[in-house]
Structure formats: structure tokens, C-alpha cells
Amino acid sequence: MTQKRLTLLRTGAAVLFLAAFLAYGVGLSAVFVSEEGEMCEKGLIHSTSHLRELRESFLPIRQTCVFEDGATHEVVPSWVNVVLFGGTAGSVACAVTARRAERSARASAA
């Protein structure tokens, strides 16, 4: 594998990891900074029913308002977990591929 391809794989791994990190930051800000959870509690999101519970999870990141009538409202944008897990998986795949290519190149040169 050429040096250019190795550099491209390493750069891809870094960019994908950064995208995953930023997506997680957006998700955390939606949970901790957004006022949607409070709006659910006050009945401003779903006014026909009272809030039964507020479910939170940090991996996958989510905050869900569950109302007494069974309706739900997701506070964290739906794309956050897709980018988080896709970026992490892509980053690992790029890094592993680059590392294996380096080892292969060293073995062929020796």
C-alpha cells in the first residue's frame, strides 16, 4: 500500500473519530443544556397528557419523555447515535486497516 493511502486511512480515522466525539457532545448538550426535558415536565411538549417518566441513557445517548397516554418525545436528535457509532466503527476500521498495511509493508521489505 502506498504512503498516500496510509495517510488517507490515518486522516480518515481521525476525522471519523472527531465526528463521533462531536456527535456525542451534541447529544450530551441536548440532555444537559436543552430545556426540552423541563418542557416535558411542564406539559409544553405534549399538552394532552402528563409526564410519566423521563428516561435517560448515556450509551446510546438519549433522553426520552414518556407520557401517561403512551406517547414519547425524544430530546436527543436521531442522527446523534448514528454518527456516534458509525464514526467510531469507521475510525476503528480505518486505523486497523492502516496498521495492518504498515505491518504487511514492513514484512515484504524485510
N, C-alpha and C positions, 0 to 999 in steps of 0.2 A: 504494500500500500504506500502511496506517495506521501511525502511530508505535507503536501497541501490537503490531502484528505484527512490526515491525522489532525491537522489544525482545525479543519472544518468540524470534525467529530468533537474535539475538545470544546470548541466555541459553542456548538450545538448543545452540549451537555450543560455548559454554564448558563446559556440563555434559557434553556428549559427549566433548570433549577431556579433561576431568578423569577421566571414566570410563576412557578409553583409557589415560591416564597411570597411573592406579591399577592397572589390569589388568596393565600392563607391570611395575609394581612388584611385584605378586603373583607374576608369572612369574619375575622376577629373584630374588626371595626363595626361590622353590621351587628354583631352580638353585643359588644360593649358600649359603642358610641351611639348607634342608632336608637331612636326613641320609639321604634315600632313595637317593641315588647311592652313598653309602658302604654302605648296607644291601644294595644290589645286589652290590657287590663282595664283601661278607662272606657272601653266599648266604642272606640273611634274607628276601629278597623272593620268589625263585624257587629253592627249595632243591634241585630235581631236576637242575639244570644249572648250570654255571659261567658267569660273566660273560665274554662275548667282547669286547665294547666298550661304551663309554659315549659316545653321540653327543650333541653339544651344538650348538645354533644360537641366535642372538640375534634373528633376524628371519626367519621367525616364531620366537618364543621356545619352545625345547623342550630337554628333556634326556631321552634315551631309553636305557634299559638293554637291551642286546641280548645274549641268552644263546646258548650253543652249540647248543641244540636249536631255535633259530629264534624262540623266544618273546621278546616285548618287554614292557617296562613303562615307561609314560610318567610322568615325575616331575611335569611341569607340568600343572595341571588343564586339561581340554579346553576349557573356556569362556574361558580367558585370551586366546587368539588371536582368537576370535570377537569378544569385546568390544574388543580392541585395534584390529583392522582395521575393525570395524563402527563403533566410536566415532570413529575417525579419519575414515572416509569420511563419516559423518553430520555431523561437525563441519565438514568442508570444504564439504559441500553446503549446510549452513545459512549459513555465512559467505559463500559465493559468492552465494547467493540474496539475502541481506540487502544485500550490496554492489551487486548489480545493481538491486535495488529502489530503493536510495538514488539511484543514478545516473539511473534512469528518472524518479523523482520530481523530481529537480533539472532534468532536461531538459524535463519537462512544465511546470514552474513558470517556466522561462525564456522 
